[in-house]
Amino acid sequence: MNPHELTTKFLEASLQLGAEIVIDEVVGITVDKVNNRVQAVKLKNRADMEFDKIVLTSGPWSGVLAEDWFGLHIPMQGIKSTSIVYNDVPGIDLTQHHACFCGEDRNGCHLEIYPRPDKQIYICGIGGSDYVSGDRLRSGGDCDDPAKIVADPNRVSAAMASLSDMSSAFQNLSPDTVQVR
C-alpha cells in the first residue's frame, strides 16, 4: 500500500460527500463551557471556524494538543523512524506481492521490505528510532514542527548496507526517497 494513494482516495471520497479543504494552522480552540463542548477552532490565517465535532488527527502531536486544549492526559509518543524507497529496482520481480520481514542484522537493522504496485519498494525497520513526546512536541521543542523531523543519514547508510548484503540488486544503488515515518 502507498500511504499517499490511500489518503488521496480518502480525500477524494470526502470531497464527493461535501467536505471542504481548508489549509491553515489551528492555533487553539473555543470551548462552550455551558455545554462543555468545542465550539470553534482558531486558525492562524482565517476567521475561527465553528464545528459540531472535531477530531484530532495530528499524529504524535495529538497527545500534547489534548493536554493543552482539553486538559486530558493521553499517554502518547511518536517514533521518528527513517524509511527509504527505491523505484523500479532492476532484477527485482514485483509481480509476486509478498513482504519480507528480517531479523536484526550486523547493521542494527531489522528490515521490513514492502513492494508496491507502482514498482516502488518501501523499506522500514532501519533501526535507531527516536521516541518523542511531551515538551519535545510543543512549541520550542526540537520536534515542534514537522519540518524539523528529518531522516537519519547514518540509518540510511545502515539500511543500504543491509540491503546490499541481502541482494546484489541493491549494490551501488541509492534510495530514490529518504523519509521519516
OpenMM code with the backbone's topology and positions (N, CA, C; nanometers):
from openmm import Vec3, app, unit

residues = "MET ASN PRO HIS GLU LEU THR THR LYS PHE LEU GLU ALA SER LEU GLN LEU GLY ALA GLU ILE VAL ILE ASP GLU VAL VAL GLY ILE THR VAL ASP LYS VAL ASN ASN ARG VAL GLN ALA VAL LYS LEU LYS ASN ARG ALA ASP MET GLU PHE ASP LYS ILE VAL LEU THR SER GLY PRO TRP SER GLY VAL LEU ALA GLU ASP TRP PHE GLY LEU HIS ILE PRO MET GLN GLY ILE LYS SER THR SER ILE VAL TYR ASN ASP VAL PRO GLY ILE ASP LEU THR GLN HIS HIS ALA CYS PHE CYS GLY GLU ASP ARG ASN GLY CYS HIS LEU GLU ILE TYR PRO ARG PRO ASP LYS GLN ILE TYR ILE CYS GLY ILE GLY GLY SER ASP TYR VAL SER GLY ASP ARG LEU ARG SER GLY GLY ASP CYS ASP ASP PRO ALA LYS ILE VAL ALA ASP PRO ASN ARG VAL SER ALA ALA MET ALA SER LEU SER ASP MET SER SER ALA PHE GLN ASN LEU SER PRO ASP THR VAL GLN VAL ARG".split()
positions = [
    Vec3(0.0832, -0.1166, 0.0000),
    Vec3(0.0000, 0.0000, 0.0000),
    Vec3(0.0885, 0.1241, 0.0000),
    Vec3(0.0445, 0.2245, -0.0693),
    Vec3(0.1132, 0.3516, -0.0732),
    Vec3(0.0300, 0.4518, 0.0074),
    Vec3(0.0831, 0.5059, 0.1191),
    Vec3(0.0053, 0.5976, 0.2029),
    Vec3(-0.0485, 0.7189, 0.1270),
    Vec3(0.0292, 0.7731, 0.0341),
    Vec3(-0.0181, 0.8878, -0.0430),
    Vec3(-0.1416, 0.8500, -0.1251),
    Vec3(-0.1371, 0.7344, -0.1869),
    Vec3(-0.2510, 0.6883, -0.2664),
    Vec3(-0.3743, 0.6675, -0.1777),
    Vec3(-0.3554, 0.6064, -0.0619),
    Vec3(-0.4667, 0.5824, 0.0300),
    Vec3(-0.5285, 0.7134, 0.0781),
    Vec3(-0.4460, 0.8064, 0.1236),
    Vec3(-0.5005, 0.9321, 0.1743),
    Vec3(-0.5642, 1.0150, 0.0632),
    Vec3(-0.5109, 1.0069, -0.0582),
    Vec3(-0.5721, 1.0762, -0.1712),
    Vec3(-0.7120, 1.0208, -0.1983),
    Vec3(-0.7272, 0.8891, -0.1906),
    Vec3(-0.8600, 0.8265, -0.2106),
    Vec3(-0.9570, 0.8696, -0.1008),
    Vec3(-0.9091, 0.8756, 0.0257),
    Vec3(-0.9935, 0.9243, 0.1352),
    Vec3(-1.0370, 1.0681, 0.1088),
    Vec3(-0.9434, 1.1523, 0.0650),
    Vec3(-0.9734, 1.2919, 0.0373),
    Vec3(-1.0764, 1.3036, -0.0753),
    Vec3(-1.0561, 1.2297, -0.1837),
    Vec3(-1.1496, 1.2339, -0.2964),
    Vec3(-1.2903, 1.1914, -0.2537),
    Vec3(-1.2997, 1.0852, -0.1748),
    Vec3(-1.4299, 1.0386, -0.1271),
    Vec3(-1.4949, 1.1434, -0.0368),
    Vec3(-1.4163, 1.2072, 0.0482),
    Vec3(-1.4690, 1.3114, 0.1372),
    Vec3(-1.5220, 1.4298, 0.0587),
    Vec3(-1.4487, 1.4701, -0.0445),
    Vec3(-1.4932, 1.5819, -0.1283),
    Vec3(-1.6242, 1.5486, -0.1995),
    Vec3(-1.6374, 1.4251, -0.2443),
    Vec3(-1.7622, 1.3829, -0.3106),
    Vec3(-1.8807, 1.3851, -0.2149),
    Vec3(-1.8518, 1.3699, -0.0852),
    Vec3(-1.9579, 1.3730, 0.0162),
    Vec3(-1.9817, 1.5146, 0.0698),
    Vec3(-1.9126, 1.6145, 0.0136),
    Vec3(-1.9378, 1.7529, 0.0512),
    Vec3(-1.8357, 1.8174, 0.1416),
    Vec3(-1.7246, 1.7519, 0.1676),
    Vec3(-1.6212, 1.8118, 0.2525),
    Vec3(-1.5574, 1.9309, 0.1824),
    Vec3(-1.4998, 2.0180, 0.2606),
    Vec3(-1.4278, 2.1345, 0.2102),
    Vec3(-1.2844, 2.1262, 0.2602),
    Vec3(-1.1899, 2.1607, 0.1747),
    Vec3(-1.0496, 2.1617, 0.2147),
    Vec3(-1.0145, 2.3007, 0.2646),
    Vec3(-0.9609, 2.3077, 0.3847),
    Vec3(-0.9116, 2.4321, 0.4419),
    Vec3(-0.7680, 2.4057, 0.4855),
    Vec3(-0.6763, 2.4796, 0.4285),
    Vec3(-0.5358, 2.4622, 0.4635),
    Vec3(-0.4939, 2.5821, 0.5477),
    Vec3(-0.4634, 2.5558, 0.6723),
    Vec3(-0.4225, 2.6589, 0.7664),
    Vec3(-0.3664, 2.5893, 0.8896),
    Vec3(-0.3234, 2.6660, 0.9856),
    Vec3(-0.2719, 2.6110, 1.1106),
    Vec3(-0.3713, 2.6396, 1.2220),
    Vec3(-0.4130, 2.5350, 1.2931),
    Vec3(-0.5005, 2.5525, 1.4086),
    Vec3(-0.4132, 2.5977, 1.5243),
    Vec3(-0.4511, 2.7109, 1.5857),
    Vec3(-0.3706, 2.7667, 1.6946),
    Vec3(-0.4416, 2.7582, 1.8293),
    Vec3(-0.5621, 2.7051, 1.8305),
    Vec3(-0.6349, 2.6906, 1.9557),
    Vec3(-0.7798, 2.6553, 1.9310),
    Vec3(-0.8552, 2.6497, 2.0388),
    Vec3(-0.9973, 2.6166, 2.0298),
    Vec3(-1.0777, 2.7130, 2.1161),
    Vec3(-1.2062, 2.7218, 2.0846),
    Vec3(-1.3007, 2.7940, 2.1688),
    Vec3(-1.3954, 2.6904, 2.2258),
    Vec3(-1.4123, 2.6920, 2.3588),
    Vec3(-1.4964, 2.5931, 2.4250),
    Vec3(-1.6231, 2.6604, 2.4768),
    Vec3(-1.7370, 2.5995, 2.4504),
    Vec3(-1.8646, 2.6403, 2.5094),
    Vec3(-1.8683, 2.5761, 2.6478),
    Vec3(-1.8388, 2.6546, 2.7512),
    Vec3(-1.8263, 2.5997, 2.8866),
    Vec3(-1.9609, 2.5590, 2.9455),
    Vec3(-2.0687, 2.6187, 2.8986),
    Vec3(-2.2014, 2.5820, 2.9484),
    Vec3(-2.2368, 2.4405, 2.9047),
    Vec3(-2.2121, 2.4105, 2.7767),
    Vec3(-2.2455, 2.2784, 2.7223),
    Vec3(-2.1260, 2.1840, 2.7198),
    Vec3(-2.0090, 2.2322, 2.7672),
    Vec3(-1.8876, 2.1511, 2.7737),
    Vec3(-1.8553, 2.0850, 2.6393),
    Vec3(-1.8434, 2.1703, 2.5366),
    Vec3(-1.8110, 2.1187, 2.4043),
    Vec3(-1.7295, 2.2207, 2.3259),
    Vec3(-1.6531, 2.1710, 2.2305),
    Vec3(-1.5761, 2.2599, 2.1438),
    Vec3(-1.6752, 2.3342, 2.0553),
    Vec3(-1.6556, 2.4635, 2.0474),
    Vec3(-1.7442, 2.5471, 1.9676),
    Vec3(-1.6798, 2.5830, 1.8338),
    Vec3(-1.5486, 2.6090, 1.8370),
    Vec3(-1.4798, 2.6508, 1.7151),
    Vec3(-1.3308, 2.6205, 1.7273),
    Vec3(-1.2655, 2.6207, 1.6132),
    Vec3(-1.1197, 2.6139, 1.6115),
    Vec3(-1.0680, 2.7495, 1.5661),
    Vec3(-0.9592, 2.7915, 1.6287),
    Vec3(-0.8959, 2.9181, 1.5939),
    Vec3(-0.7872, 2.8896, 1.4916),
    Vec3(-0.7916, 2.9618, 1.3813),
    Vec3(-0.6953, 2.9420, 1.2739),
    Vec3(-0.5975, 3.0588, 1.2679),
    Vec3(-0.4788, 3.0302, 1.2216),
    Vec3(-0.3732, 3.1317, 1.2150),
    Vec3(-0.4047, 3.2407, 1.1133),
    Vec3(-0.4565, 3.2017, 0.9955),
    Vec3(-0.4717, 3.2965, 0.8855),
    Vec3(-0.6155, 3.3177, 0.8387),
    Vec3(-0.7107, 3.2640, 0.9127),
    Vec3(-0.8524, 3.2780, 0.8737),
    Vec3(-0.9346, 3.3039, 0.9989),
    Vec3(-1.0588, 3.3372, 0.9761),
    Vec3(-1.1511, 3.3544, 1.0887),
    Vec3(-1.1746, 3.2181, 1.1548),
    Vec3(-1.2128, 3.2215, 1.2832),
    Vec3(-1.2454, 3.0979, 1.3544),
    Vec3(-1.3519, 3.0213, 1.2769),
    Vec3(-1.3444, 2.8896, 1.2825),
    Vec3(-1.4436, 2.8046, 1.2150),
    Vec3(-1.5201, 2.7251, 1.3197),
    Vec3(-1.6527, 2.7337, 1.3131),
    Vec3(-1.7371, 2.6609, 1.4073),
    Vec3(-1.7642, 2.5203, 1.3554),
    Vec3(-1.7752, 2.4253, 1.4503),
    Vec3(-1.7990, 2.2852, 1.4178),
    Vec3(-1.8904, 2.2224, 1.5212),
    Vec3(-1.9598, 2.1174, 1.4800),
    Vec3(-2.0360, 2.0363, 1.5751),
    Vec3(-1.9442, 1.9373, 1.6446),
    Vec3(-1.8448, 1.8878, 1.5701),
    Vec3(-1.7500, 1.7889, 1.6221),
    Vec3(-1.6138, 1.8161, 1.5607),
    Vec3(-1.5090, 1.7824, 1.6350),
    Vec3(-1.3740, 1.7872, 1.5806),
    Vec3(-1.3050, 1.6563, 1.6144),
    Vec3(-1.2062, 1.6226, 1.5339),
    Vec3(-1.1241, 1.5035, 1.5566),
    Vec3(-0.9787, 1.5476, 1.5481),
    Vec3(-0.9016, 1.5148, 1.6495),
    Vec3(-0.7585, 1.5441, 1.6465),
    Vec3(-0.6884, 1.4333, 1.5697),
    Vec3(-0.6282, 1.4683, 1.4578),
    Vec3(-0.5541, 1.3709, 1.3779),
    Vec3(-0.4177, 1.4301, 1.3449),
    Vec3(-0.3429, 1.4565, 1.4484),
    Vec3(-0.2144, 1.5225, 1.4325),
    Vec3(-0.0991, 1.4307, 1.4701),
    Vec3(-0.1187, 1.3019, 1.4522),
    Vec3(-0.0120, 1.2083, 1.4848),
    Vec3(0.0318, 1.2247, 1.6287),
    Vec3(0.1619, 1.2204, 1.6543),
    Vec3(0.2090, 1.2284, 1.7925),
    Vec3(0.1788, 1.3625, 1.8587),
    Vec3(0.1524, 1.4653, 1.7794),
    Vec3(0.1183, 1.5961, 1.8356),
    Vec3(-0.0218, 1.5943, 1.8986),
    Vec3(-0.1047, 1.4948, 1.8660),
    Vec3(-0.2402, 1.4864, 1.9228),
    Vec3(-0.2375, 1.4789, 2.0744),
    Vec3(-0.1421, 1.4069, 2.1305),
    Vec3(-0.1339, 1.3925, 2.2761),
    Vec3(-0.1124, 1.5247, 2.3464),
    Vec3(-0.0175, 1.6061, 2.2982),
    Vec3(0.0074, 1.7344, 2.3639),
    Vec3(-0.1052, 1.8328, 2.3371),
    Vec3(-0.1695, 1.8241, 2.2206),
    Vec3(-0.2843, 1.9117, 2.1941),
    Vec3(-0.3997, 1.8775, 2.2874),
    Vec3(-0.4241, 1.7494, 2.3094),
    Vec3(-0.5315, 1.7082, 2.4017),
    Vec3(-0.5019, 1.7576, 2.5431),
    Vec3(-0.3764, 1.7527, 2.5828),
    Vec3(-0.3386, 1.8039, 2.7151),
    Vec3(-0.3551, 1.9547, 2.7232),
    Vec3(-0.3022, 2.0254, 2.6237),
    Vec3(-0.3021, 2.1711, 2.6276),
    Vec3(-0.4416, 2.2306, 2.6071),
    Vec3(-0.5203, 2.1731, 2.5195),
    Vec3(-0.6509, 2.2307, 2.4872),
    Vec3(-0.7638, 2.1795, 2.5764),
    Vec3(-0.7578, 2.0523, 2.6161),
    Vec3(-0.8702, 1.9918, 2.6883),
    Vec3(-0.8353, 1.9481, 2.8301),
    Vec3(-0.7079, 1.9560, 2.8674),
    Vec3(-0.6672, 1.9091, 2.9990),
    Vec3(-0.6731, 1.7581, 3.0128),
    Vec3(-0.6714, 1.6876, 2.9009),
    Vec3(-0.6758, 1.5409, 2.9006),
    Vec3(-0.5353, 1.4859, 2.8872),
    Vec3(-0.4999, 1.3908, 2.9723),
    Vec3(-0.3694, 1.3262, 2.9586),
    Vec3(-0.3852, 1.2027, 2.8710),
    Vec3(-0.3215, 1.2070, 2.7570),
    Vec3(-0.3212, 1.0917, 2.6669),
    Vec3(-0.1757, 1.0471, 2.6561),
    Vec3(-0.1418, 0.9324, 2.7147),
    Vec3(-0.0019, 0.8871, 2.7116),
    Vec3(0.0357, 0.8423, 2.5701),
    Vec3(0.0857, 0.9358, 2.4944),
    Vec3(0.1126, 0.9105, 2.3534),
    Vec3(0.2535, 0.9579, 2.3209),
    Vec3(0.3219, 0.8836, 2.2390),
    Vec3(0.4528, 0.9280, 2.1925),
    Vec3(0.4673, 0.8955, 2.0454),
    Vec3(0.5521, 0.9701, 1.9802),
    Vec3(0.5818, 0.9459, 1.8405),
    Vec3(0.7118, 0.8694, 1.8275),
    Vec3(0.7297, 0.8106, 1.7125),
    Vec3(0.8535, 0.7390, 1.6839),
    Vec3(0.9092, 0.7953, 1.5537),
    Vec3(1.0280, 0.8553, 1.5615),
    Vec3(1.0948, 0.9050, 1.4412),
    Vec3(1.1734, 0.7883, 1.3820),
    Vec3(1.1214, 0.7326, 1.2767),
    Vec3(1.1864, 0.6188, 1.2116),
    Vec3(1.2158, 0.6539, 1.0668),
    Vec3(1.3396, 0.6371, 1.0291),
    Vec3(1.3789, 0.6617, 0.8912),
    Vec3(1.3307, 0.5467, 0.8036),
    Vec3(1.2829, 0.5812, 0.6850),
    Vec3(1.2472, 0.4792, 0.5866),
    Vec3(1.2971, 0.5258, 0.4509),
    Vec3(1.3095, 0.4317, 0.3591),
    Vec3(1.3597, 0.4621, 0.2254),
    Vec3(1.2714, 0.3948, 0.1214),
    Vec3(1.2780, 0.4483, 0.0007),
    Vec3(1.2008, 0.3928, -0.1111),
    Vec3(1.2913, 0.3863, -0.2333),
    Vec3(1.2868, 0.2730, -0.2994),
    Vec3(1.3551, 0.2560, -0.4274),
    Vec3(1.2487, 0.2456, -0.5354),
    Vec3(1.2761, 0.3070, -0.6500),
    Vec3(1.1852, 0.2979, -0.7637),
    Vec3(1.2397, 0.1991, -0.8661),
    Vec3(1.1600, 0.1009, -0.9020),
    Vec3(1.1896, 0.0119, -1.0145),
    Vec3(1.3332, -0.0421, -1.0129),
    Vec3(1.3646, -0.1247, -0.9135),
    Vec3(1.4988, -0.1819, -0.8997),
    Vec3(1.5180, -0.2919, -1.0040),
    Vec3(1.6223, -0.2804, -1.0877),
    Vec3(1.6474, -0.3845, -1.1883),
    Vec3(1.6723, -0.5202, -1.1218),
    Vec3(1.6156, -0.6238, -1.1787),
    Vec3(1.6388, -0.7591, -1.1294),
    Vec3(1.5472, -0.8006, -1.0155),
    Vec3(1.4585, -0.7133, -0.9711),
    Vec3(1.3644, -0.7476, -0.8644),
    Vec3(1.2268, -0.7686, -0.9265),
    Vec3(1.1720, -0.8876, -0.9077),
    Vec3(1.0410, -0.9231, -0.9620),
    Vec3(0.9322, -0.8765, -0.8646),
    Vec3(0.8541, -0.7799, -0.9066),
    Vec3(0.7481, -0.7274, -0.8215),
    Vec3(0.6108, -0.7837, -0.8576),
    Vec3(0.6073, -0.8898, -0.9396),
    Vec3(0.4776, -0.9490, -0.9739),
    Vec3(0.4225, -1.0318, -0.8590),
    Vec3(0.5104, -1.0790, -0.7710),
    Vec3(0.4672, -1.1508, -0.6508),
    Vec3(0.4611, -1.0499, -0.5371),
    Vec3(0.3430, -1.0251, -0.4861),
    Vec3(0.3265, -0.9212, -0.3839),
    Vec3(0.3410, -0.9808, -0.2444),
    Vec3(0.4657, -0.9986, -0.2041),
    Vec3(0.4991, -1.0504, -0.0725),
    Vec3(0.5802, -0.9456, 0.0011),
    Vec3(0.5708, -0.9467, 0.1299),
    Vec3(0.6552, -0.8602, 0.2125),
    Vec3(0.7641, -0.9462, 0.2749),
    Vec3(0.8739, -0.8835, 0.3120),
    Vec3(0.9862, -0.9536, 0.3736),
    Vec3(1.0142, -0.8894, 0.5094),
    Vec3(1.0197, -0.9720, 0.6129),
    Vec3(1.0479, -0.9248, 0.7485),
    Vec3(1.1768, -0.9918, 0.7962),
    Vec3(1.2774, -0.9129, 0.8247),
    Vec3(1.4097, -0.9652, 0.8576),
    Vec3(1.4395, -0.9506, 1.0064),
    Vec3(1.5250, -1.0379, 1.0557),
    Vec3(1.5726, -1.0268, 1.1935),
    Vec3(1.6806, -0.9202, 1.2030),
    Vec3(1.7189, -0.8904, 1.3250),
    Vec3(1.8244, -0.7897, 1.3494),
    Vec3(1.9537, -0.8367, 1.2829),
    Vec3(2.0207, -0.7445, 1.2141),
    Vec3(2.1440, -0.7803, 1.1437),
    Vec3(2.2639, -0.7034, 1.2005),
    Vec3(2.3784, -0.7224, 1.1397),
    Vec3(2.5035, -0.6623, 1.1879),
    Vec3(2.5024, -0.5104, 1.1805),
    Vec3(2.4078, -0.4515, 1.1035),
    Vec3(2.3985, -0.3067, 1.0889),
    Vec3(2.2952, -0.2446, 1.1834),
    Vec3(2.2384, -0.3280, 1.2717),
    Vec3(2.1363, -0.2780, 1.3632),
    Vec3(2.0015, -0.2582, 1.2985),
    Vec3(1.9826, -0.3193, 1.1829),
    Vec3(1.8549, -0.3100, 1.1122),
    Vec3(1.7739, -0.4375, 1.1337),
    Vec3(1.6455, -0.4261, 1.1244),
    Vec3(1.5534, -0.5400, 1.1200),
    Vec3(1.4524, -0.5060, 1.0095),
    Vec3(1.5035, -0.5064, 0.8886),
    Vec3(1.4313, -0.4520, 0.7741),
    Vec3(1.2952, -0.5168, 0.7522),
    Vec3(1.2028, -0.4321, 0.7084),
    Vec3(1.0739, -0.4739, 0.6547),
    Vec3(1.0704, -0.4199, 0.5131),
    Vec3(1.0441, -0.5075, 0.4173),
    Vec3(1.0504, -0.4697, 0.2764),
    Vec3(0.9143, -0.4945, 0.2138),
    Vec3(0.8566, -0.3875, 0.1599),
    Vec3(0.7217, -0.3941, 0.1032),
    Vec3(0.7241, -0.3501, -0.0429),
    Vec3(0.6980, -0.4408, -0.1354),
    Vec3(0.6829, -0.3980, -0.2744),
    Vec3(0.5470, -0.3293, -0.2910),
    Vec3(0.5434, -0.2291, -0.3755),
    Vec3(0.4193, -0.1562, -0.4024),
    Vec3(0.3784, -0.1780, -0.5479),
    Vec3(0.2500, -0.1654, -0.5757),
    Vec3(0.2015, -0.1888, -0.7126),
    Vec3(0.2629, -0.0959, -0.8174),
    Vec3(0.3133, 0.0199, -0.7761),
    Vec3(0.3713, 0.1156, -0.8712),
    Vec3(0.5211, 0.0913, -0.8950),
    Vec3(0.5681, -0.0281, -0.8605),
    Vec3(0.7072, -0.0713, -0.8792),
    Vec3(0.8039, -0.0063, -0.7796),
    Vec3(0.7520, 0.0509, -0.6757),
    Vec3(0.8372, 0.1010, -0.5692),
    Vec3(0.8606, -0.0105, -0.4681),
    Vec3(0.9722, 0.0009, -0.3959),
    Vec3(0.9999, -0.0883, -0.2841),
    Vec3(1.0195, 0.0008, -0.1620),
    Vec3(0.9282, -0.0124, -0.0656),
    Vec3(0.9316, 0.0660, 0.0573),
    Vec3(1.0030, -0.0161, 0.1639),
    Vec3(1.0995, 0.0465, 0.2338),
    Vec3(1.1796, -0.0244, 0.3332),
    Vec3(1.1815, 0.0552, 0.4637),
    Vec3(1.1407, -0.0130, 0.5711),
    Vec3(1.1483, 0.0463, 0.7047),
    Vec3(1.2159, -0.0565, 0.7955),
    Vec3(1.2117, -0.0353, 0.9251),
    Vec3(1.2819, -0.1246, 1.0171),
    Vec3(1.4311, -0.1006, 1.0141),
    Vec3(1.4674, 0.0251, 0.9917),
    Vec3(1.6076, 0.0611, 0.9729),
    Vec3(1.6802, 0.0746, 1.1070),
    Vec3(1.6055, 0.0793, 1.2152),
    Vec3(1.6658, 0.0863, 1.3491),
    Vec3(1.7041, 0.2277, 1.3888),
    Vec3(1.7419, 0.2419, 1.5141),
    Vec3(1.7854, 0.3715, 1.5655),
    Vec3(1.6734, 0.4716, 1.5839),
    Vec3(1.5491, 0.4240, 1.5990),
    Vec3(1.4347, 0.5143, 1.6113),
    Vec3(1.4425, 0.5969, 1.7389),
    Vec3(1.3949, 0.7183, 1.7292),
    Vec3(1.3913, 0.8123, 1.8413),
    Vec3(1.2461, 0.8272, 1.8853),
    Vec3(1.2192, 0.8090, 2.0145),
    Vec3(1.0844, 0.8229, 2.0683),
    Vec3(1.0669, 0.9647, 2.1191),
    Vec3(0.9589, 1.0306, 2.0783),
    Vec3(0.9365, 1.1707, 2.1152),
    Vec3(0.7987, 1.1879, 2.1780),
    Vec3(0.7927, 1.2767, 2.2775),
    Vec3(0.6652, 1.3071, 2.3419),
    Vec3(0.6784, 1.4375, 2.4189),
    Vec3(0.5691, 1.4807, 2.4772),
    Vec3(0.5665, 1.5944, 2.5683),
    Vec3(0.6257, 1.7217, 2.5123),
    Vec3(0.7132, 1.7839, 2.5909),
    Vec3(0.7665, 1.9149, 2.5553),
    Vec3(0.8476, 1.9143, 2.4265),
    Vec3(0.8986, 1.8004, 2.3861),
    Vec3(0.9707, 1.7949, 2.2581),
    Vec3(0.8773, 1.8250, 2.1417),
    Vec3(0.7455, 1.7987, 2.1594),
    Vec3(0.6474, 1.8219, 2.0538),
    Vec3(0.5788, 1.9586, 2.0652),
    Vec3(0.5952, 2.0237, 2.1782),
    Vec3(0.5334, 2.1547, 2.1988),
    Vec3(0.6187, 2.2643, 2.1355),
    Vec3(0.5587, 2.3832, 2.1257),
    Vec3(0.6285, 2.4991, 2.0721),
    Vec3(0.7620, 2.5181, 2.1450),
    Vec3(0.8688, 2.5313, 2.0664),
    Vec3(1.0022, 2.5471, 2.1223),
    Vec3(1.0788, 2.4171, 2.1365),
    Vec3(1.0099, 2.3035, 2.1222),
    Vec3(1.0769, 2.1740, 2.1300),
    Vec3(1.1475, 2.1402, 2.0000),
    Vec3(1.2349, 2.0416, 2.0038),
    Vec3(1.3103, 2.0046, 1.8837),
    Vec3(1.2256, 1.9316, 1.7803),
    Vec3(1.1010, 1.8966, 1.8160),
    Vec3(1.0106, 1.8288, 1.7223),
    Vec3(0.8765, 1.9030, 1.7126),
    Vec3(0.8762, 2.0340, 1.7395),
    Vec3(0.7511, 2.1086, 1.7403),
    Vec3(0.6947, 2.1342, 1.6015),
    Vec3(0.7743, 2.1166, 1.5000),
    Vec3(0.7320, 2.1422, 1.3625),
    Vec3(0.7679, 2.0201, 1.2785),
    Vec3(0.6719, 1.9680, 1.2006),
    Vec3(0.7039, 1.8516, 1.1167),
    Vec3(0.8249, 1.8730, 1.0261),
    Vec3(0.8534, 1.9976, 0.9902),
    Vec3(0.9690, 2.0251, 0.9043),
    Vec3(1.1012, 1.9940, 0.9752),
    Vec3(1.0991, 1.9882, 1.1085),
    Vec3(1.2201, 1.9562, 1.1850),
    Vec3(1.2457, 1.8051, 1.1916),
    Vec3(1.1510, 1.7251, 1.1494),
    Vec3(1.1641, 1.5791, 1.1574),
    Vec3(1.2324, 1.5328, 1.0288),
    Vec3(1.3570, 1.4958, 1.0405),
    Vec3(1.4347, 1.4589, 0.9218),
    Vec3(1.4928, 1.3182, 0.9385),
    Vec3(1.5221, 1.2577, 0.8262),
    Vec3(1.5790, 1.1231, 0.8254),
    Vec3(1.7211, 1.1240, 0.8821),
    Vec3(1.7593, 1.0123, 0.9409),
    Vec3(1.8926, 0.9959, 0.9981),
    Vec3(1.9841, 0.9359, 0.8905),
    Vec3(2.0810, 1.0124, 0.8406),
    Vec3(2.1677, 0.9618, 0.7332),
    Vec3(2.2463, 0.8374, 0.7734),
    Vec3(2.2792, 0.8229, 0.9017),
    Vec3(2.3502, 0.7022, 0.9460),
    Vec3(2.2630, 0.5779, 0.9310),
    Vec3(2.1333, 0.5926, 0.9563),
    Vec3(2.0427, 0.4782, 0.9428),
    Vec3(2.0164, 0.4476, 0.7957),
    Vec3(2.0177, 0.5483, 0.7096),
    Vec3(2.0047, 0.5245, 0.5655),
    Vec3(2.1243, 0.4422, 0.5174),
    Vec3(2.2437, 0.4801, 0.5598),
    Vec3(2.3650, 0.4046, 0.5228),
    Vec3(2.3580, 0.2610, 0.5738),
    Vec3(2.3093, 0.2439, 0.6974),
    Vec3(2.2970, 0.1083, 0.7538),
    Vec3(2.1986, 0.0252, 0.6711),
    Vec3(2.0863, 0.0849, 0.6327),
    Vec3(1.9871, 0.0121, 0.5530),
    Vec3(2.0435, -0.0254, 0.4163),
    Vec3(2.1158, 0.0668, 0.3548),
    Vec3(2.1752, 0.0374, 0.2243),
    Vec3(2.2749, -0.0776, 0.2353),
    Vec3(2.3535, -0.0808, 0.3434),
    Vec3(2.4488, -0.1906, 0.3639),
    Vec3(2.3744, -0.3219, 0.3854),
    Vec3(2.2676, -0.3184, 0.4622),
    Vec3(2.1883, -0.4396, 0.4866),
    Vec3(2.1272, -0.4920, 0.3582),
    Vec3(2.0732, -0.4029, 0.2771),
    Vec3(2.0137, -0.4444, 0.1500),
    Vec3(2.1190, -0.5027, 0.0563),
    Vec3(2.2350, -0.4402, 0.0530),
    Vec3(2.3436, -0.4919, -0.0320),
    Vec3(2.3869, -0.6308, 0.0129),
    Vec3(2.3854, -0.6557, 0.1456),
    Vec3(2.4176, -0.7892, 0.1965),
    Vec3(2.3135, -0.8922, 0.1517),
    Vec3(2.1897, -0.8493, 0.1383),
    Vec3(2.0798, -0.9411, 0.1048),
    Vec3(2.0691, -0.9705, -0.0433),
    Vec3(2.0965, -0.8684, -0.1278),
    Vec3(2.0748, -0.8851, -0.2713),
    Vec3(2.1695, -0.7966, -0.3503),
    Vec3(2.2305, -0.8551, -0.4510),
    Vec3(2.3203, -0.7763, -0.5363),
    Vec3(2.2434, -0.6712, -0.6164),
    Vec3(2.1114, -0.6859, -0.6277),
    Vec3(2.0310, -0.5874, -0.7000),
    Vec3(2.0401, -0.4488, -0.6356),
    Vec3(2.0708, -0.4433, -0.5065),
    Vec3(2.0766, -0.3149, -0.4356),
    Vec3(2.2178, -0.2582, -0.4243),
    Vec3(2.3175, -0.3357, -0.4671),
    Vec3(2.4542, -0.2857, -0.4583),
    Vec3(2.4708, -0.1667, -0.5524),
    Vec3(2.5357, -0.0642, -0.5033),
    Vec3(2.5623, 0.0586, -0.5794),
    Vec3(2.4364, 0.1376, -0.6134),
    Vec3(2.3234, 0.1092, -0.5478),
    Vec3(2.2021, 0.1875, -0.5664),
    Vec3(2.1778, 0.2749, -0.4451),
    Vec3(2.1320, 0.3944, -0.4711),
    Vec3(2.0893, 0.4827, -0.3619),
    Vec3(1.9381, 0.4911, -0.3652),
    Vec3(1.8754, 0.5094, -0.2498),
    Vec3(1.7300, 0.5204, -0.2485),
    Vec3(1.6815, 0.6410, -0.3258),
    Vec3(1.5641, 0.6289, -0.3851),
    Vec3(1.5051, 0.7410, -0.4581),
    Vec3(1.4359, 0.8381, -0.3616),
    Vec3(1.3917, 0.7866, -0.2482),
    Vec3(1.3262, 0.8690, -0.1462),
    Vec3(1.3805, 0.8297, -0.0095),
    Vec3(1.4126, 0.9286, 0.0713),
    Vec3(1.4538, 0.9086, 0.2105),
    Vec3(1.3572, 0.9914, 0.2926),
    Vec3(1.2959, 0.9287, 0.3916),
    Vec3(1.1919, 0.9984, 0.4675),
    Vec3(1.1848, 0.9495, 0.6108),
    Vec3(1.1000, 1.0146, 0.6885),
    Vec3(1.0712, 0.9732, 0.8252),
    Vec3(0.9246, 0.9373, 0.8296),
    Vec3(0.8949, 0.8273, 0.8927),
    Vec3(0.7543, 0.7882, 0.9036),
    Vec3(0.7116, 0.7927, 1.0469),
] * unit.nanometer
topology = app.Topology()
chain = topology.addChain("A")
for resn in residues:
    res = topology.addResidue(resn, chain)
    for name in ("N", "CA", "C"):
        topology.addAtom(name, app.Element.getBySymbol(name[0]), res)
